[in-house]
């Protein structure tokens, strides 16, 4: 998965050796024209991240709703935070009706939640219509990686799990090989600590 969060990312994406791309509307300097999305020629996940979970803009919920609706016809999946699923209920329903996937994401930039909490997050997300539950949390020690592996191993549906911080890069390789459904890397420049360059990551996964 290659993440597009700069305008240059749209130029790199069509030739990038990745299966999917994520478009981070909240990090782009302006909302992209639809032809930029269609020009990627790969399945797209649309993300309009809320600011307190790593978003680049303090967007009102209504504005995020309109952006999701505007770009829905051009993408294969939407990424909505678990805590926003209720507020974005109409968007989730629209995505499901049109056959798009719903990725429900949870981010912890301070540490690693307990396995019990992750299980509760997973259940709440699936009850609200999530097809894939995505968890990103800080992996500062081996035990943190172990929590994500246990979460991935016992999940009842598709899960994307990834670490950030000190063991972020190592954890992403391990979790991808263990079955993480979505595995992200950057196309233009790093976005969060612990990320791989997307094509380098894809090549390592093929060799592992």
Secondary structure, 3 states (H helix, E strand, C coil): CEEECCHHHHHHHCCCCCCEEEEEHHHCCCCCCHHHHHCCCCEEEEECCCHHHCCCCCCCHHHHHHHHHHHHHHCCEEEEEHHHCCCCHHHHHHHHHCCCEEEEEEEECCCCCCHHHHHHHHHHHHHCCCCEEEEEEECCCHHHHHHHHHHHHHCCCEEEEEEECCCHHHHHHHHHHCCCCCCCEECCCCCCCCCEEHHHHHHHHHHC
